Amino acid sequence: MNETIARRLTGLAGIAAAVALIVEVPLYFIYSGPPPDANVLTRLLIAIVALAFLIVFVTAFRELVKRVNPTYEWVGTMAFATGLVYATITLVSSGLEAGAVIAADHPIDPTITVSGTYILYGSISRLMLALFLTAVGYGISRTNLLPRWTARSAYVLAGVNLAFVPSLFFGNTPANFYAANGWGTTALMGAILSYWLLALGISTYRSATRRAPAGSPALHH
């Protein structure tokens, strides 16, 4: 895989993951009480697809860092490892929620009922994302593979995620902003991540055209 292909794949995967996440988040706010099974299963299915694209993104990002500057391959590997752990944790949480909804004989709100996901979606995910974003920001800043704003925004978002790690001490009421499964800890953080990932994906994809060698097909589109 050459650098141009790595940039395009990274960008497309980031855009696809972001779009799926952007579609998913509003589904959490449609119903005030326990949502119907169709709502929960739909949003979980969208999340699963988003996480699949995220795995492609972190894998391609590692390859891109290696292509741009092999000295910092370890940073790409760090981003890959932490991103993969985050995706795995969230996939497990989605599976637990889906299983509970399918097994229940009446509508339930899995964000409250499935207690095993409280800190998986919350504190654990926030810490893993903070590590992932720090690695991405550091990799971008050291290799200059993308504009400076991408690295700086990654650092800022990492700090925000770290601020939500202690939320496990503040109860389990989803309506609260700062709680183990609060809307700030989970939904808001997910929404911010999705729009950041969309911007990053677009920037990465566009960089493939700007950096394509003379005479390459990318220059004629």
Contacts in CASP RR format, 6 or more apart in sequence:
PFRMAT RR
TARGET T0000
AUTHOR 0000-0000-0000
METHOD contacts of the structure
MODEL  1
MNETIARRLTGLAGIAAAVALIVEVPLYFIYSGPPPDANVLTRLLIAIVA
LAFLIVFVTAFRELVKRVNPTYEWVGTMAFATGLVYATITLVSSGLEAGA
VIAADHPIDPTITVSGTYILYGSISRLMLALFLTAVGYGISRTNLLPRWT
ARSAYVLAGVNLAFVPSLFFGNTPANFYAANGWGTTALMGAILSYWLLAL
GISTYRSATRRAPAGSPALHH
1 9 0 8 1.000
1 63 0 8 1.000
1 67 0 8 1.000
2 67 0 8 1.000
3 64 0 8 1.000
3 67 0 8 1.000
3 68 0 8 1.000
3 211 0 8 1.000
4 208 0 8 1.000
4 211 0 8 1.000
4 212 0 8 1.000
4 213 0 8 1.000
4 216 0 8 1.000
4 218 0 8 1.000
5 208 0 8 1.000
6 60 0 8 1.000
6 63 0 8 1.000
6 64 0 8 1.000
6 67 0 8 1.000
7 64 0 8 1.000
7 204 0 8 1.000
7 205 0 8 1.000
7 207 0 8 1.000
7 208 0 8 1.000
7 211 0 8 1.000
8 205 0 8 1.000
8 208 0 8 1.000
9 56 0 8 1.000
9 60 0 8 1.000
10 57 0 8 1.000
10 60 0 8 1.000
10 61 0 8 1.000
10 63 0 8 1.000
10 64 0 8 1.000
10 201 0 8 1.000
10 204 0 8 1.000
10 205 0 8 1.000
11 57 0 8 1.000
11 60 0 8 1.000
11 200 0 8 1.000
11 201 0 8 1.000
11 202 0 8 1.000
11 204 0 8 1.000
11 205 0 8 1.000
11 208 0 8 1.000
12 201 0 8 1.000
12 205 0 8 1.000
13 53 0 8 1.000
13 54 0 8 1.000
13 56 0 8 1.000
13 57 0 8 1.000
13 60 0 8 1.000
13 201 0 8 1.000
14 53 0 8 1.000
14 54 0 8 1.000
14 57 0 8 1.000
14 197 0 8 1.000
14 198 0 8 1.000
14 200 0 8 1.000
14 201 0 8 1.000
14 204 0 8 1.000
15 198 0 8 1.000
15 201 0 8 1.000
15 202 0 8 1.000
15 205 0 8 1.000
16 50 0 8 1.000
16 53 0 8 1.000
17 50 0 8 1.000
17 51 0 8 1.000
17 53 0 8 1.000
17 54 0 8 1.000
17 56 0 8 1.000
17 57 0 8 1.000
17 194 0 8 1.000
17 197 0 8 1.000
18 50 0 8 1.000
18 194 0 8 1.000
18 195 0 8 1.000
18 197 0 8 1.000
18 198 0 8 1.000
18 201 0 8 1.000
19 198 0 8 1.000
20 46 0 8 1.000
20 47 0 8 1.000
20 49 0 8 1.000
20 50 0 8 1.000
20 53 0 8 1.000
21 46 0 8 1.000
21 47 0 8 1.000
21 50 0 8 1.000
21 190 0 8 1.000
21 191 0 8 1.000
21 193 0 8 1.000
21 194 0 8 1.000
21 197 0 8 1.000
22 191 0 8 1.000
22 194 0 8 1.000
22 195 0 8 1.000
22 198 0 8 1.000
23 46 0 8 1.000
24 43 0 8 1.000
24 46 0 8 1.000
24 47 0 8 1.000
24 50 0 8 1.000
25 187 0 8 1.000
25 190 0 8 1.000
25 191 0 8 1.000
25 194 0 8 1.000
27 39 0 8 1.000
27 42 0 8 1.000
27 43 0 8 1.000
27 46 0 8 1.000
28 43 0 8 1.000
28 111 0 8 1.000
28 183 0 8 1.000
28 187 0 8 1.000
29 187 0 8 1.000
30 39 0 8 1.000
31 39 0 8 1.000
33 109 0 8 1.000
34 106 0 8 1.000
34 107 0 8 1.000
34 108 0 8 1.000
34 109 0 8 1.000
35 107 0 8 1.000
35 109 0 8 1.000
36 107 0 8 1.000
37 101 0 8 1.000
37 102 0 8 1.000
37 107 0 8 1.000
40 97 0 8 1.000
40 98 0 8 1.000
40 101 0 8 1.000
40 110 0 8 1.000
41 98 0 8 1.000
41 101 0 8 1.000
41 102 0 8 1.000
44 94 0 8 1.000
44 95 0 8 1.000
44 97 0 8 1.000
44 98 0 8 1.000
47 90 0 8 1.000
47 94 0 8 1.000
48 91 0 8 1.000
48 94 0 8 1.000
51 87 0 8 1.000
51 90 0 8 1.000
51 91 0 8 1.000
51 94 0 8 1.000
54 83 0 8 1.000
54 86 0 8 1.000
54 87 0 8 1.000
54 197 0 8 1.000
55 84 0 8 1.000
55 87 0 8 1.000
57 197 0 8 1.000
58 79 0 8 1.000
58 80 0 8 1.000
58 83 0 8 1.000
58 84 0 8 1.000
58 87 0 8 1.000
58 132 0 8 1.000
59 80 0 8 1.000
61 76 0 8 1.000
61 79 0 8 1.000
61 80 0 8 1.000
61 136 0 8 1.000
62 73 0 8 1.000
62 76 0 8 1.000
62 77 0 8 1.000
62 79 0 8 1.000
62 80 0 8 1.000
64 145 0 8 1.000
64 204 0 8 1.000
65 72 0 8 1.000
65 73 0 8 1.000
65 75 0 8 1.000
65 76 0 8 1.000
65 79 0 8 1.000
65 139 0 8 1.000
65 143 0 8 1.000
65 145 0 8 1.000
66 73 0 8 1.000
66 76 0 8 1.000
68 143 0 8 1.000
68 144 0 8 1.000
68 145 0 8 1.000
69 142 0 8 1.000
69 143 0 8 1.000
69 145 0 8 1.000
72 139 0 8 1.000
72 142 0 8 1.000
72 143 0 8 1.000
75 135 0 8 1.000
75 138 0 8 1.000
75 139 0 8 1.000
75 142 0 8 1.000
76 135 0 8 1.000
76 139 0 8 1.000
78 131 0 8 1.000
78 135 0 8 1.000
79 132 0 8 1.000
79 135 0 8 1.000
79 136 0 8 1.000
79 139 0 8 1.000
82 128 0 8 1.000
82 129 0 8 1.000
82 131 0 8 1.000
82 132 0 8 1.000
82 135 0 8 1.000
83 128 0 8 1.000
83 129 0 8 1.000
83 132 0 8 1.000
85 128 0 8 1.000
86 125 0 8 1.000
86 128 0 8 1.000
86 129 0 8 1.000
86 132 0 8 1.000
89 120 0 8 1.000
89 124 0 8 1.000
89 125 0 8 1.000
89 128 0 8 1.000
90 120 0 8 1.000
90 121 0 8 1.000
90 125 0 8 1.000
92 120 0 8 1.000
93 116 0 8 1.000
93 117 0 8 1.000
93 120 0 8 1.000
93 121 0 8 1.000
96 110 0 8 1.000
96 114 0 8 1.000
96 116 0 8 1.000
96 117 0 8 1.000
96 120 0 8 1.000
97 110 0 8 1.000
97 111 0 8 1.000
97 114 0 8 1.000
97 117 0 8 1.000
100 108 0 8 1.000
100 110 0 8 1.000
100 113 0 8 1.000
100 114 0 8 1.000
101 108 0 8 1.000
101 110 0 8 1.000
104 113 0 8 1.000
109 174 0 8 1.000
110 117 0 8 1.000
111 117 0 8 1.000
111 174 0 8 1.000
111 181 0 8 1.000
111 186 0 8 1.000
112 172 0 8 1.000
112 174 0 8 1.000
112 181 0 8 1.000
115 172 0 8 1.000
117 181 0 8 1.000
118 168 0 8 1.000
118 172 0 8 1.000
118 180 0 8 1.000
118 181 0 8 1.000
119 168 0 8 1.000
119 180 0 8 1.000
121 181 0 8 1.000
121 185 0 8 1.000
121 186 0 8 1.000
122 164 0 8 1.000
122 167 0 8 1.000
122 168 0 8 1.000
122 180 0 8 1.000
122 181 0 8 1.000
122 185 0 8 1.000
122 186 0 8 1.000
123 164 0 8 1.000
123 165 0 8 1.000
123 166 0 8 1.000
123 167 0 8 1.000
123 168 0 8 1.000
123 180 0 8 1.000
123 185 0 8 1.000
126 161 0 8 1.000
126 162 0 8 1.000
126 164 0 8 1.000
126 165 0 8 1.000
126 167 0 8 1.000
126 185 0 8 1.000
126 189 0 8 1.000
127 161 0 8 1.000
127 162 0 8 1.000
127 165 0 8 1.000
129 157 0 8 1.000
129 158 0 8 1.000
129 161 0 8 1.000
129 189 0 8 1.000
129 193 0 8 1.000
130 158 0 8 1.000
130 159 0 8 1.000
130 161 0 8 1.000
130 162 0 8 1.000
130 165 0 8 1.000
131 158 0 8 1.000
132 158 0 8 1.000
133 154 0 8 1.000
133 155 0 8 1.000
133 157 0 8 1.000
133 158 0 8 1.000
133 159 0 8 1.000
133 161 0 8 1.000
134 154 0 8 1.000
134 155 0 8 1.000
134 158 0 8 1.000
136 151 0 8 1.000
136 154 0 8 1.000
137 150 0 8 1.000
137 151 0 8 1.000
137 154 0 8 1.000
137 155 0 8 1.000
137 158 0 8 1.000
138 151 0 8 1.000
139 145 0 8 1.000
139 151 0 8 1.000
140 146 0 8 1.000
140 150 0 8 1.000
140 151 0 8 1.000
140 154 0 8 1.000
141 148 0 8 1.000
141 151 0 8 1.000
145 207 0 8 1.000
146 200 0 8 1.000
146 203 0 8 1.000
146 204 0 8 1.000
146 207 0 8 1.000
147 203 0 8 1.000
150 199 0 8 1.000
150 200 0 8 1.000
150 203 0 8 1.000
153 196 0 8 1.000
153 199 0 8 1.000
154 196 0 8 1.000
154 200 0 8 1.000
157 192 0 8 1.000
157 193 0 8 1.000
157 196 0 8 1.000
160 189 0 8 1.000
160 192 0 8 1.000
161 189 0 8 1.000
164 178 0 8 1.000
164 184 0 8 1.000
164 185 0 8 1.000
164 189 0 8 1.000
167 178 0 8 1.000
167 179 0 8 1.000
167 180 0 8 1.000
167 182 0 8 1.000
167 185 0 8 1.000
168 180 0 8 1.000
169 180 0 8 1.000
170 176 0 8 1.000
170 178 0 8 1.000
170 179 0 8 1.000
170 180 0 8 1.000
171 179 0 8 1.000
171 180 0 8 1.000
172 179 0 8 1.000
172 180 0 8 1.000
172 181 0 8 1.000
173 179 0 8 1.000
173 181 0 8 1.000
173 182 0 8 1.000
174 181 0 8 1.000
174 182 0 8 1.000
174 183 0 8 1.000
174 186 0 8 1.000
175 182 0 8 1.000
175 183 0 8 1.000
176 182 0 8 1.000
176 183 0 8 1.000
177 183 0 8 1.000
177 184 0 8 1.000
177 185 0 8 1.000
177 188 0 8 1.000
178 184 0 8 1.000
178 185 0 8 1.000
179 185 0 8 1.000
208 218 0 8 1.000
209 218 0 8 1.000
209 219 0 8 1.000
209 221 0 8 1.000
212 218 0 8 1.000
212 219 0 8 1.000
END
